Amino acid sequence: MNKKFSTLLCASLLFSSAFTAQAQDLSGALKGGDATEMSKLGSTTPKGVYQLRTSDGDILTVNDKGEYKLVAPENLSDVKSSLWCVQITEAQDRGQQPIYDFVNKGQSAMLAINVPDGMKVNETTGALSVGESYGGWAFSSVYKEDLENNQTLYTYQEADNVLILLPAGDGIKAKKIKASEAENYPEALKFTLFNAGTYVLSAAEINAYLKENKNVLKFNPDANADVNPFSTTAFVAKGINSDTDHNFVYVTDKAKENSYLKVDTAANGVGTQFLKFGWTDVNAKGSEDALTSGEIANQHKFLFTYRPSGDSLFIQVQEARYLPEKRTENDYWKDMTQLSTVLYIMRLLAKEQIQLILCSLSCRTLLLRIVLLQLARNRLIHTLVLV
């Protein structure tokens, strides 16, 4: 654990996301409130990114100045600053603990510290920033099938002495103590590894990502049966009230700013039934009020939900009207009162299995049930399933 640090490549850092959470949640939008403790990691190089939370619920972050900060979840303004890639080195000898390296996604920085030369036992540093001299941390003694919570983080400086992390206001500091005291040291911070939960994105956050990706999203596999507007049309998100609101947004054609995406009322006529996407030109005659008082105004509103630990982005339309299979010949879509909230998934990481997560209008949590589909390459990724 006593070592200098250079660059440690973390696979999760390769999938750069410019998403931050900067404003108060609106309409019950999630802001990491569904984060849960990790029960296991499975391997020495677990996929995904995680948060280190203290026993008081604060999250360990790295700010733009390289300072370590403890931030309450409701005050988190930059999600990436709170995300850590984890890499584990197996113990060489029986009885020794595995060594944990943590890499911050926001700053691409190792969890490592510098301390003054000649530091004596029971001496304490000031508030810490990212360093390079000491890292590689004792944390949970097991990780494959179980993961311990409320653990101290400490690293060896000498054979019998360790550096342990303590709170320092809204930051952290290190204290040099005897190794035998480390695991039960009363003043030490106790950390638990969490998945990061779910964050509703604002239009500004969506556009920050799109700007670096030619204003489209990438799917793997993508739709072959029909046009997927999120991957084939450069688009810009617009806040319904403000671009910083964490709420439903409009999706507009970047080349035609008056053209707004919608889930249409027409379904495909062949194969799996799904409602198609369409575009509304709000300058066209008869469509001037389509976004406000039109009969399908809410079918123009989309919710973008980000799950950092899985690097997954979900897109949900606020409302979809459809004709049920059992209907009379005089039924028409605009008269339907049976509505459905439809959720599409977009994976930023390549996956063979696509999750379609469905939620009815009466459901105000995002998750009602999960359907795992093994999609063939020629199947449409945004197939609509109504509940």
Steps between C-alpha positions, in 0.01 A plus 500: 500500500798728543553605141508786255213527254495554129204459267268212580270423210141454611268363231208702631690823441509429129127566481517869581165652599461875540196461724472694826205561729477870571144588597232394741291205388160577353178291498650229718800452272769272638839634605688197619243432770470138391871427549561169678792330670708265289473147636786359290738593218551160339850554364820701544393732216127557554311676223338833565573788734395547860478745788683488834252610766577559868295367791345850515385467138747748347665418167876521443566724198789678325431859392654695212785615727592141580373530857331207672154605618220328691167599345146416607306330215245783481783752453686307231548736205733287286417130478827409328702639792339237724562195281785256560630213292620213720795270436610233746834330549479155653700439818828321431496305826225344705375719781574822310223729379438586134615844388242740352582775250233762429505726193280810492303530175466877513869580540657172377690502829605220732385506860850574630653746746823678587612552859787703649841337522588377846135472609483336844246255644182681616577807287225625268514681166290793389216467247613278213510539124583237240856376551718221369719364777263276696204303375386145450255461785385236744122492482282186500672171575272326245356614169401215262181377663470742791611856568534644850350839582603777740870430448797721579731595215867482590830453319836386633775760528743273684501138613306564822345841431211608280334818378128507574236744372313732739246780440629857471197726474359431152831337400721218620836477678742219581636383833797271556418221744611148590376239253348299786261789575381560146187289463334624819637852525209707643570828317544342158256550216301185423428445131251284310506444125172601330366488150428860405125472449299693243516860383251687281690714252428858401507621141832672571656173619367303204637757258841498672531131415357539149743780418791256531321225304380670180162566664386138480485198731659167413315169529638148494312332343312778321170496314491348153123463463425871529674832541629571850496880525733511800783343302423619146399863554725757666284644776494759776308474827290795615367545851124541521542785747877527539803318360623437856180332625534130578178403334344406165655674198424556134718338233554723196665442164833685508467591131132599533456669834121521463470123452415313823520123554189312609376147552245489221152348505572277199633149546700291259290252306737203488654283770528618860259787557648825626418865475726683261692819562406812308585867480274803546581828325356755740510766227276296273136601470290320756798401716572831669360381833610136472734527799257671735135430426520232232332166562837324512706780657647268764621258232765763418649491851787264587674421828872412486614296801866416561632211710872565542600169654382313191574792265144462368261759367122448500252706299134519597214674320250669729189365332394270217144444376421181319207292379458177696451173313140475623322805359209601284538609140414856602780528757759765417834561668418852622200368694704243689530548875721195547848652514843357549837639596755329279867462582771444244854404595824620349817324604821698479682170545461213255266234638344192344202525731282809486285589797159647439375652821130571499310742714131592501376853556398412853858395575711789620808292564678418179503128553194279488638189342795405285478293188825360367498436129768329299472713189610380162707746304212576263245575774401854585656618823216739583219250458200629693344281766188642662394434858 
